[in-house]
Amino acid sequence: MGFAASKAATLNGARFLGEDKQIGSLATGEQADLLVVHGDPSAKIEDIERVELVFKDGVGYKSAKLIESVRGMVGLR
């Protein structure tokens, strides 16, 4: 994805919304939902599909378990 693309998808969007003091980057005191990816999407874009963990509201979820929990209900069958 590269730094410019990830910045455009996060910090620039937060700035546009006027929320960049609370969201859009990782810093002490800011809110953040994030993904832990196995690989380096800046070098190999396909790695963005290798999500290991999803953090939402401070709780970590294993990607494979999330996908299995909705199999057949959403997405491709």
N, C-alpha and C positions, 0 to 999 in steps of 0.2 A: 504494500500500500504506500509506503514511503511516508516521510515526515509531513510533507506538504498535504498529502491526501488525508492523513489522519487528523491533522490540524484543521483542515477544512470541514471534516466530519464532526469535530468536537468543539474546539475553542472558538472557531469562527461562527459556528451556529449559535453558541452561547452568547457571543458578543452581539450578534444580530438581534437576539431576543432580549438583550440587556441584562442577562443573567450571569455574565462571566466572572462575577465576584463569588459566585456560589457553585457553578458547574462549568464543565468544559475542559478542565485539566485536573491533574492529580496534585493536590497541595493540602497542607494541614488546614483544617477547618472547612474545606469544601466538601460538597456531597459528590459521591462518585459511584456509578454502577460501571462495572468493567468486565472484560473477558480476559481469560488467560489462554493464550494460543500456543499450541505446540508447533514451534517453527518460527519463521521470520517473514511475515507478510511483506515487509519492505524489500526483501530479496526475492521472494517467491510468492506471488499473490495467491496461489492456490492454498497456501498455509492458513489463510483467513478462515477456511472451512474446517480447520483442525482445532476447534474450541475444546479445551479441557475443562475449564471451570467458568461459571457465570456468577458474578457477585451482584446482588440486587438488595438494596437496603441493608447492607452490611452482612448479608448471609451468603455463603458460598454454596453453589449447586453444581453437581457433576453433570456435564453436558449430556453424556450418554443416558443417564437416568431421566433427565428432562425429556429427551427425545422419545425414549421408550414409553414414558407415561402418557404421551399424546398420540402414539402411533395409531393410525387409522382414523383419528379424529380431525387432524389437520395435515396440510401438506400433501405430498405425493403418496399414493397408496401402492 
